[in-house]
Every structure is written in structure tokens, then in C-alpha cells.
Amino acid sequence: MDKKFEEILNQINADILANKDCDLLEEGIIDSLTIMTMVVRLESEYDIEIDPDEIAPENFESVDAIWALVEKYVAEKG
């Protein structure tokens, strides 16, 4: 996970990184609006396009899951 990613999450909601070891959705730290905000920011910052089918709860339940999604698209971009 890189600094840019951490900065984006902190700007969206500082509680995300503070609770990175719990289920962000289950704990109410993020919701669907937060997820969409994240998607827009991550796509813009990393110059990627996340498939709408991948905007699913399992890809946003933890910081590691979100980072894995970003890494996947960055790697595909090459």
C-alpha cells in the first residue's frame, strides 16, 4: 500500500485507516456513498477504470481488499 492510497482514504474518512483491521461495512465506517467516492478518487489518482461488477461489498470490506482491487487494475494497466 502506498502513501497516495493512504492519503486518499484519510481525505475521504480518517476512520478508515484507524480501523483497517475490521470490516469497514459491517462496522458502519463506510457506506455505499463512501464507496462511490472512493472509486471516483482511486480511478482518477491511479488512472484506472474499475469494472462496475467489481464495485461489490467484498472488495470494500477492508483496507487490504480495497488496496488489492487497486493493485489489480494498476497491474492490468501495465
DSSP file (Angstrom, degrees, kcal/mol; ACC not computed):
  #  RESIDUE AA STRUCTURE BP1 BP2  ACC     N-H-->O    O-->H-N    N-H-->O    O-->H-N    TCO  KAPPA ALPHA  PHI   PSI    X-CA   Y-CA   Z-CA
    1    1 A M              0   0    0      0, 0.0     2,-0.2     0, 0.0    63,-0.0   0.000 360.0 360.0 360.0 135.3    0.0    0.0    0.0
    2    2 A D     >  -     0   0    0      1,-0.1     4,-1.9     0, 0.0     5,-0.1  -0.540 360.0-107.3-104.7 170.6    1.4    3.4   -0.9
    3    3 A K  H  > S+     0   0    0      1,-0.2     4,-2.8     2,-0.2     5,-0.2   0.875 116.6  57.2 -61.0 -41.1    1.2    6.9    0.6
    4    4 A K  H  > S+     0   0    0      1,-0.2     4,-2.3     2,-0.2    -1,-0.2   0.915 107.1  49.2 -59.1 -43.5   -1.1    8.2   -2.1
    5    5 A F  H  > S+     0   0    0      1,-0.2     4,-2.3     2,-0.2    -1,-0.2   0.929 111.8  48.1 -61.0 -47.3   -3.6    5.4   -1.3
    6    6 A E  H  X S+     0   0    0     -4,-1.9     4,-2.5     1,-0.2    -2,-0.2   0.896 110.7  51.7 -62.2 -40.5   -3.4    6.2    2.4
    7    7 A E  H  X S+     0   0    0     -4,-2.8     4,-2.4     2,-0.2    -1,-0.2   0.903 108.8  50.8 -62.8 -42.1   -3.9    9.9    1.8
    8    8 A I  H  X S+     0   0    0     -4,-2.3     4,-2.0     2,-0.2    -2,-0.2   0.944 112.0  46.6 -60.9 -48.3   -7.0    9.3   -0.4
    9    9 A L  H  X S+     0   0    0     -4,-2.3     4,-2.9     1,-0.2     7,-0.3   0.912 112.2  50.8 -62.1 -42.1   -8.6    7.1    2.3
   10   10 A N  H  < S+     0   0    0     -4,-2.5     4,-0.3     1,-0.2    -1,-0.2   0.889 109.7  50.2 -62.4 -39.4   -7.7    9.7    5.0
   11   11 A Q  H  < S+     0   0    0     -4,-2.4    -1,-0.2     1,-0.2    -2,-0.2   0.858 114.1  44.8 -67.5 -34.9   -9.3   12.5    3.0
   12   12 A I  H  < S-     0   0    0     -4,-2.0     2,-0.2     1,-0.3    -2,-0.2   0.930 141.0 -18.1 -74.4 -46.5  -12.4   10.5    2.4
   13   13 A N    ><  -     0   0    0     -4,-2.9     3,-1.9    -5,-0.2     4,-0.5  -0.749  52.2-152.6-165.5 111.3  -12.8    9.3    6.0
   14   14 A A  T 3> S+     0   0    0      1,-0.3     4,-1.1    -4,-0.3     3,-0.2   0.723  94.4  67.9 -61.1 -21.8  -10.0    9.3    8.6
   15   15 A D  H 3> S+     0   0    0      1,-0.2     4,-1.2     2,-0.2    -1,-0.3   0.687  83.3  75.0 -72.1 -17.3  -11.7    6.4   10.4
   16   16 A I  H X4 S+     0   0    0     -3,-1.9     3,-0.6    -7,-0.3    -1,-0.2   0.968 102.8  35.3 -61.3 -54.6  -10.9    4.0    7.5
   17   17 A L  H >4 S+     0   0    0     -4,-0.5     3,-1.3     1,-0.2    -1,-0.2   0.835 113.0  60.1 -70.4 -31.7   -7.2    3.6    8.2
   18   18 A A  H 3< S+     0   0    0     -4,-1.1    -1,-0.2     1,-0.3    -2,-0.2   0.749 116.5  34.1 -65.6 -22.6   -7.8    3.8   12.0
   19   19 A N  T X< S+     0   0    0     -4,-1.2     3,-2.0    -3,-0.6    -1,-0.3  -0.115  76.4 134.4-121.1  34.7  -10.0    0.7   11.7
   20   20 A K  T <   +     0   0    0     -3,-1.3    43,-0.6     1,-0.3    44,-0.4   0.652  67.6  58.7 -66.4 -13.9   -8.2   -1.1    8.9
   21   21 A D  T 3  S+     0   0    0     -3,-0.1    -1,-0.3    -4,-0.1     2,-0.2   0.382  98.6  69.1 -96.2   5.3   -8.3   -4.5   10.6
   22   22 A C  S <  S-     0   0    0     -3,-2.0     2,-0.9     5,-0.0    41,-0.2  -0.715  99.5 -84.9-116.5 171.5  -12.1   -4.6   10.9
   23   23 A D     >  -     0   0    0     -2,-0.2     4,-2.4     1,-0.2     6,-0.3  -0.653  38.5-159.1 -76.3 107.7  -15.0   -5.0    8.4
   24   24 A L  T  4>S+     0   0    0     37,-2.8     5,-1.9    -2,-0.9     6,-1.5   0.834  88.1  43.5 -60.7 -36.6  -15.5   -1.4    7.3
   25   25 A L  T >45S+     0   0    0     36,-0.2     3,-1.2     3,-0.2    -1,-0.2   0.933 113.8  48.7 -74.7 -47.8  -19.0   -2.0    6.0
   26   26 A E  T 345S+     0   0    0      1,-0.3    -2,-0.2    35,-0.2    -1,-0.2   0.855 112.2  49.6 -62.0 -36.0  -20.2   -4.1    8.9
   27   27 A E  T 3<5S-     0   0    0     -4,-2.4    -1,-0.3     1,-0.0    -2,-0.2   0.517 112.6-119.4 -82.5  -5.0  -18.9   -1.5   11.4
   28   28 A G  T < 5S+     0   0    0     -3,-1.2    -3,-0.2    -4,-0.2    -2,-0.1   0.681  76.7 126.9  77.1  17.7  -20.6    1.3    9.6
   29   29 A I  S   <S+     0   0    0     -5,-1.9     2,-0.3    -6,-0.3    -4,-0.2   0.849  77.6  22.2 -75.9 -35.2  -17.3    3.1    8.8
   30   30 A I        -     0   0    0     -6,-1.5     2,-0.2   -15,-0.1    -2,-0.2  -0.923  68.5-174.5-127.9 158.0  -18.1    3.3    5.1
   31   31 A D     >  -     0   0    0     -2,-0.3     4,-2.4    -3,-0.1     5,-0.2  -0.721  49.3 -77.8-135.5-172.8  -21.4    3.1    3.2
   32   32 A S  H  > S+     0   0    0      1,-0.2     4,-2.2    -2,-0.2     5,-0.2   0.856 128.9  51.8 -63.2 -35.6  -22.3    3.0   -0.5
   33   33 A L  H  > S+     0   0    0      2,-0.2     4,-2.3     1,-0.2    -1,-0.2   0.906 109.8  49.6 -66.6 -40.5  -21.8    6.7   -1.0
   34   34 A T  H  > S+     0   0    0      2,-0.2     4,-2.6     1,-0.2    -2,-0.2   0.903 109.4  52.5 -63.2 -41.0  -18.3    6.4    0.5
   35   35 A I  H  X S+     0   0    0     -4,-2.4     4,-2.7     2,-0.2    -2,-0.2   0.931 109.8  47.5 -61.4 -45.8  -17.6    3.5   -1.8
   36   36 A M  H  X S+     0   0    0     -4,-2.2     4,-2.3     2,-0.2    -1,-0.2   0.894 111.4  51.0 -64.7 -38.6  -18.6    5.5   -4.8
   37   37 A T  H  X S+     0   0    0     -4,-2.3     4,-2.3     2,-0.2    -1,-0.2   0.923 111.4  48.8 -61.3 -44.1  -16.5    8.5   -3.7
   38   38 A M  H  X S+     0   0    0     -4,-2.6     4,-3.3     2,-0.2     5,-0.3   0.926 109.1  52.1 -60.4 -46.5  -13.5    6.1   -3.2
   39   39 A V  H  X S+     0   0    0     -4,-2.7     4,-2.7     1,-0.2     5,-0.2   0.931 110.7  47.5 -58.0 -47.8  -14.0    4.6   -6.7
   40   40 A V  H  X S+     0   0    0     -4,-2.3     4,-2.0     1,-0.2    -1,-0.2   0.932 116.0  44.1 -60.7 -46.9  -14.0    8.0   -8.3
   41   41 A R  H  X S+     0   0    0     -4,-2.3     4,-3.0     2,-0.2     5,-0.2   0.918 115.0  47.6 -66.1 -43.8  -10.9    9.2   -6.5
   42   42 A L  H  X S+     0   0    0     -4,-3.3     4,-2.4     2,-0.2     6,-0.3   0.906 111.9  50.1 -65.9 -41.6   -9.0    6.0   -6.9
   43   43 A E  H  X>S+     0   0    0     -4,-2.7     5,-1.5    -5,-0.3     4,-0.8   0.919 115.4  44.0 -61.6 -42.7   -9.8    5.9  -10.7
   44   44 A S  H  <5S+     0   0    0     -4,-2.0     3,-0.4    -5,-0.2    -2,-0.2   0.942 117.0  43.6 -67.7 -48.9   -8.7    9.4  -11.1
   45   45 A E  H  <5S+     0   0    0     -4,-3.0    -2,-0.2     1,-0.2    -1,-0.2   0.848 124.1  34.4 -68.8 -35.3   -5.5    9.2   -9.0
   46   46 A Y  H  <5S-     0   0    0     -4,-2.4    -1,-0.2    -5,-0.2    -2,-0.2   0.397 103.2-124.6-102.2   2.2   -4.3    5.9  -10.4
   47   47 A D  T  <5 +     0   0    0     -4,-0.8     2,-0.3    -3,-0.4    -3,-0.2   0.938  67.2 129.0  52.6  52.5   -5.6    6.4  -13.9
   48   48 A I      < -     0   0    0     -5,-1.5     2,-0.4    -6,-0.3    -1,-0.2  -0.814  55.0-137.5-127.3 168.0   -7.6    3.2  -13.8
   49   49 A E        -     0   0    0     -2,-0.3     2,-0.4    24,-0.1    -9,-0.1  -0.930  18.1-148.0-132.0 109.9  -11.2    2.2  -14.6
   50   50 A I        -     0   0    0     -2,-0.4     5,-0.1   -11,-0.2    -7,-0.0  -0.629  23.9-116.3 -81.2 127.0  -12.8   -0.2  -12.1
   51   51 A D    >   -     0   0    0     -2,-0.4     3,-2.2     1,-0.1     4,-0.4  -0.389  18.9-128.7 -60.3 131.4  -15.4   -2.5  -13.6
   52   52 A P  G >  S+     0   0    0      0, 0.0     3,-1.3     0, 0.0    -1,-0.1   0.809 108.5  63.3 -54.2 -30.5  -18.8   -1.8  -12.2
   53   53 A D  G 3  S+     0   0    0      1,-0.2    -2,-0.1     3,-0.0    -3,-0.0   0.748  99.1  55.3 -65.2 -22.0  -19.2   -5.5  -11.4
   54   54 A E  G <  S+     0   0    0     -3,-2.2     2,-2.1     1,-0.2    -1,-0.2   0.502  78.5  94.3 -90.3  -4.6  -16.2   -5.2   -9.1
   55   55 A I    <   +     0   0    0     -3,-1.3    -1,-0.2    -4,-0.4   -19,-0.0  -0.537  63.8 132.6 -85.4  73.5  -17.8   -2.4   -7.0
   56   56 A A  S >  S-     0   0    0     -2,-2.1     3,-1.8     1,-0.1     4,-0.4  -0.876  72.2-107.0-126.7 153.7  -19.1   -5.1   -4.6
   57   57 A P  G >  S+     0   0    0      0, 0.0     3,-2.0     0, 0.0     4,-0.5   0.850 114.8  60.4 -51.0 -41.1  -19.1   -5.2   -0.8
   58   58 A E  G 3  S+     0   0    0      1,-0.3     3,-0.3     2,-0.2     4,-0.2   0.764 102.3  53.3 -63.0 -23.1  -16.4   -7.9   -0.7
   59   59 A N  G <  S+     0   0    0     -3,-1.8    -1,-0.3     1,-0.2    10,-0.2   0.482 117.1  37.0 -87.8  -2.5  -13.9   -5.5   -2.5
   60   60 A F  S <  S+     0   0    0     -3,-2.0    -2,-0.2    -4,-0.4    -1,-0.2   0.200  83.9  99.2-131.5  14.1  -14.5   -2.7    0.1
   61   61 A E  S    S+     0   0    0     -4,-0.5   -37,-2.8    -3,-0.3     2,-0.3   0.694  92.7  17.7 -79.8 -16.2  -14.9   -4.6    3.4
   62   62 A S  S  > S-     0   0    0    -39,-0.2     4,-2.1    -4,-0.2     5,-0.2  -0.974  76.0-113.3-147.7 161.9  -11.3   -3.9    4.4
   63   63 A V  H  > S+     0   0    0    -43,-0.6     4,-2.6    -2,-0.3     5,-0.2   0.906 119.2  52.9 -60.4 -41.8   -8.4   -1.6    3.6
   64   64 A D  H  > S+     0   0    0    -44,-0.4     4,-2.4     1,-0.2    -1,-0.2   0.881 107.7  50.8 -62.9 -38.2   -6.5   -4.6    2.3
   65   65 A A  H  > S+     0   0    0      2,-0.2     4,-1.8     1,-0.2    -1,-0.2   0.904 111.6  47.6 -66.0 -41.0   -9.4   -5.6    0.0
   66   66 A I  H  X S+     0   0    0     -4,-2.1     4,-2.2     2,-0.2    -2,-0.2   0.930 112.9  48.3 -65.2 -44.8   -9.6   -2.1   -1.4
   67   67 A W  H  X S+     0   0    0     -4,-2.6     4,-3.0     1,-0.2     5,-0.2   0.897 108.6  54.2 -62.9 -40.5   -5.8   -2.0   -2.0
   68   68 A A  H  X S+     0   0    0     -4,-2.4     4,-2.1     1,-0.2    -1,-0.2   0.892 108.3  50.1 -60.6 -39.4   -5.9   -5.4   -3.7
   69   69 A L  H  X S+     0   0    0     -4,-1.8     4,-1.8   -10,-0.2    -1,-0.2   0.927 112.1  46.8 -64.0 -45.7   -8.5   -4.1   -6.1
   70   70 A V  H  X S+     0   0    0     -4,-2.2     4,-2.5     1,-0.2     5,-0.2   0.938 111.9  50.7 -61.5 -47.5   -6.4   -1.0   -6.9
   71   71 A E  H  X S+     0   0    0     -4,-3.0     4,-2.6     1,-0.2    -1,-0.2   0.880 106.8  55.5 -58.7 -39.8   -3.3   -3.1   -7.4
   72   72 A K  H  X S+     0   0    0     -4,-2.1     4,-2.0    -5,-0.2    -1,-0.2   0.931 112.2  41.4 -59.3 -47.7   -5.1   -5.5   -9.7
   73   73 A Y  H  X S+     0   0    0     -4,-1.8     4,-1.8     2,-0.2    -2,-0.2   0.853 113.3  52.5 -73.2 -33.7   -6.2   -2.6  -12.0
   74   74 A V  H  X S+     0   0    0     -4,-2.5     4,-1.3     2,-0.2    -1,-0.2   0.912 111.1  48.3 -65.2 -41.4   -2.8   -0.9  -11.9
   75   75 A A  H  < S+     0   0    0     -4,-2.6    -2,-0.2    -5,-0.2    -1,-0.2   0.893 110.3  51.2 -65.3 -39.9   -1.1   -4.1  -12.8
   76   76 A E  H  < S+     0   0    0     -4,-2.0    -1,-0.2     1,-0.2    -2,-0.2   0.853 105.6  56.0 -64.9 -34.1   -3.5   -4.7  -15.7
   77   77 A K  H  <        0   0    0     -4,-1.8    -1,-0.2    -5,-0.1    -2,-0.2   0.836 360.0 360.0 -66.8 -32.4   -2.8   -1.2  -17.0
   78   78 A G     <        0   0    0     -4,-1.3    -3,-0.1    -3,-0.1    -1,-0.1   0.460 360.0 360.0  73.0 360.0    0.9   -2.1  -17.1
